[in-house]
Amino acid sequence: MKQTENEMNISVPLEVIKASEIEPKEVKWLWYPYIPFGKVTLLQGDPGDGKSKLMLSIAALLSNGEPLPFTDTDETEPMTIIYQTTEDDADDTVVPRFNAAGGIGENLIFIKEDVKSLSFGDNRIAEAIEKYHAKLLILDPMSSYIGEDCSMNNANETRAEFNHLIAVAKDTGCAIVIIAHMNKMKDTNPLYRTNGSIDIAGAVRSIIAITRTPNKEAPSERYMVQVKSNLAPTGSAILFEVAEKGVNFISEMEMTAEQAFQSLAPKMGRPNEKEVKATEMILEMLKDGEMLTSECEEKLEAVGFKKSTIKKAKMKAGALSKKIGFQWYWYLPVGDKPNE
């Protein structure tokens, strides 16, 4: 009878490596600090909020060799992007959207899935990246590509599947972005709104999320916020608009992911008196135009408001942040009203 041995009991010689023998490498970026090269990034949001349109607009810019929004890079080269989706057809949705955003069709490719559907562990992914020198791979949505036999709520199974993509990203240097829907727990931290096991959020190096703004007069406006950033300081929030020809990037904002998602959460209980007074003070300060963020905060703190109260009052006042040169300013958008 042939004997078998459990893999855990197989004896292997001990090998170690000293830190001095490892050559440190600098992280390279497709879009600093949101999407790193050679790593896996998660882009999540509720259905209909513009996740796919955002990524196709980014792909269109890259296909032309144009810099991505709010970056200091002026000179780039056209890149090849691989786009895989099961939610939209290439001929009547994906390609028309990509073309409308000004993309170069020669630089957007699709791996055919007629015979066999792709999954994270499919060797065609690495083969396509290497053969066509792709710099960005987009998988939309996560639930279609993580694998038929993988339970998204099982940490061991999801981590095993993600390890395939993590290895491909590292070996090829390609940036991989997975698009995913968020769960319905809208009153929780956006980090915990990732569908499936929390280990999914743990496996990726960056998480970006999209949410609608509370500005009812501009229903096409969205916030893009960074929920998780393992490799760089958390990026600024970005205000953009979902348009017929893709998305229009409007401005950078000083806003956390939690603040962006809380702005849409239902308000409960009686109003806080201190927050009401701070809100009134902010509206008064900004009624004639923008003011330096530091000046606003100093004035509010000088009369006794805590930082937590100031943050909530700023949101209730409908005040936004923008960067002019090297300084941040608060301002009230034209037509906006304070949140009730």
C-alpha positions, -999 to 999 in steps of 0.1 A, spaced: 0 0 0 13 34 -10 19 57 19 9 94 19 21 121 42 3 152 52 19 183 37 20 199 72 43 171 84 68 172 55 102 180 68 121 208 49 155 223 57 155 256 75 163 286 54 164 323 65 173 355 48 187 386 65 172 420 60 206 432 49 204 408 19 171 422 7 173 452 -17 145 476 -8 123 487 -37 103 518 -41 65 514 -48 56 526 -83 23 542 -90 -3 542 -117 -22 569 -98 -7 581 -66 -18 573 -39 -49 554 -51 -37 527 -75 -2 512 -72 16 492 -99 23 455 -90 -5 454 -64 -43 447 -62 -67 476 -56 -104 473 -48 -129 499 -62 -163 496 -45 -196 514 -45 -234 509 -47 -250 498 -80 -255 527 -104 -230 550 -88 -206 551 -117 -178 526 -109 -174 512 -144 -177 547 -160 -150 560 -137 -126 531 -146 -133 534 -183 -126 571 -182 -93 564 -164 -86 537 -190 -93 562 -218 -68 587 -204 -41 560 -200 -47 547 -235 -39 582 -248 -8 586 -225 -25 614 -207 -18 620 -169 -45 610 -145 -64 638 -125 -46 658 -99 -12 643 -105 21 661 -110 31 639 -140 31 657 -173 49 631 -196 34 596 -199 32 570 -226 1 554 -239 -7 522 -220 -25 489 -228 -54 481 -205 -72 448 -201 -109 451 -193 -129 421 -182 -166 424 -173 -196 402 -171 -220 430 -163 -219 449 -196 -214 438 -232 -183 451 -250 -200 460 -282 -230 480 -270 -218 494 -236 -181 491 -228 -165 501 -261 -191 529 -268 -184 543 -233 -146 540 -238 -148 557 -272 -170 585 -258 -144 592 -232 -118 596 -260 -101 563 -256 -78 547 -282 -93 514 -292 -59 498 -300 -49 500 -264 -80 484 -248 -81 446 -250 -104 418 -238 -95 382 -230 -122 361 -247 -143 341 -223 -164 322 -249 -150 288 -241 -141 292 -205 -148 320 -180 -119 337 -163 -112 335 -126 -84 349 -104 -63 318 -108 -66 315 -146 -31 315 -162 -45 335 -192 -44 366 -171 -6 366 -166 -1 354 -202 -22 384 -216 -5 409 -193 30 398 -204 22 393 -241 6 427 -246 26 446 -219 -6 456 -201 -1 481 -173 -37 479 -159 -61 450 -155 -97 457 -146 -120 429 -133 -157 438 -131 -173 426 -108 -154 407 -82 -182 382 -76 -179 370 -113 -141 364 -112 -133 352 -77 -142 316 -88 -173 295 -89 -162 273 -60 -151 301 -37 -174 312 -9 -169 350 -5 -176 347 32 -149 321 38 -116 339 47 -95 309 38 -110 305 4 -110 342 -5 -74 346 6 -63 316 -15 -80 331 -46 -66 366 -40 -31 351 -37 -32 341 -74 -38 378 -84 -14 391 -58 13 369 -73 5 380 -109 5 417 -100 39 413 -82 55 392 -110 43 414 -139 42 448 -123 7 454 -136 -18 473 -116 -49 452 -109 -82 469 -100 -112 448 -89 -146 464 -90 -171 453 -64 -206 462 -51 -209 472 -14 -231 455 11 -262 472 24 -249 480 59 -249 518 53 -245 527 89 -211 511 93 -176 522 85 -171 519 47 -142 495 53 -167 470 65 -190 475 35 -169 452 13 -190 422 2 -179 389 17 -152 382 42 -132 410 58 -102 392 46 -109 406 11 -103 441 24 -72 427 41 -58 412 9 -58 443 -12 -33 472 -7 -57 500 -15 -95 504 -14 -113 532 -32 -150 539 -28 -176 559 -47 -206 575 -31 -232 601 -41 -230 636 -26 -258 651 -5 -262 679 -30 -297 671 -44 -293 699 -70 -265 679 -87 -276 643 -86 -247 633 -110 -220 644 -85 -200 617 -67 -173 615 -41 -143 592 -47 -126 585 -14 -98 562 -3 -110 538 24 -77 520 29 -41 529 19 -13 505 30 15 520 8 11 558 11 -7 584 31 -45 583 24 -53 604 -7 -76 634 -8 -112 628 -17 -121 637 -53 -154 653 -64 -164 642 -99 -195 642 -121 -209 612 -140 -216 625 -175 -228 611 -208 -192 609 -221 -176 594 -190 -168 614 -159 -157 649 -153 -132 654 -125 -140 686 -106 -117 690 -76 -98 675 -47 -114 677 -13 -103 675 23 -127 647 34 -124 613 49 -142 582 36 -162 581 68 -173 617 64 -183 611 27 -205 582 36 -220 598 68 -232 627 47 -259 604 33 -267 586 65 -302 593 80 -300 619 108 -315 607 141 -324 623 174 -325 659 185 -300 684 170 -268 690 190 -268 726 203 -231 730 199 -231 716 164 -260 740 154 -240 770 167 -208 759 150 -228 753 117 -242 789 120 -207 803 125 -193 784 95 -221 797 73 -215 832 85 -177 830 79 -181 816 43 -210 837 32 -187 861 13 -165 834 -2 -138 809 6 -115 811 36 -83 793 45 -90 760 63 -65 768 90 -81 802 96 -116 787 98 -105 760 123 -86 786 144 -117 808 147 -139 779 157 -115 765 182 -110 800 197 -146 801 208 -144 766 223 -155 742 196 -138 708 196 -124 693 164 -151 666 163 -178 692 165 -162 713 138 -161 683 114 -198 676 119 -207 712 117 -188 717 85 -207 688 69 -241 701 81 -232 735 67 -226 719 33 -191 734 33 -165 718 10 -127 719 8 -105 727 -22 -69 731 -28 -55 763 -44 -18 761 -49 -4 746 -18 -32 756 6 -66 743 15 -97 765 16 -133 760 28 -161 772 6 -199 770 1 -209 757 -33 -233 780 -52 -269 768 -47 -261 745 -18 -281 746 14 -272 733 48 -281 697 55 -313 695 76 
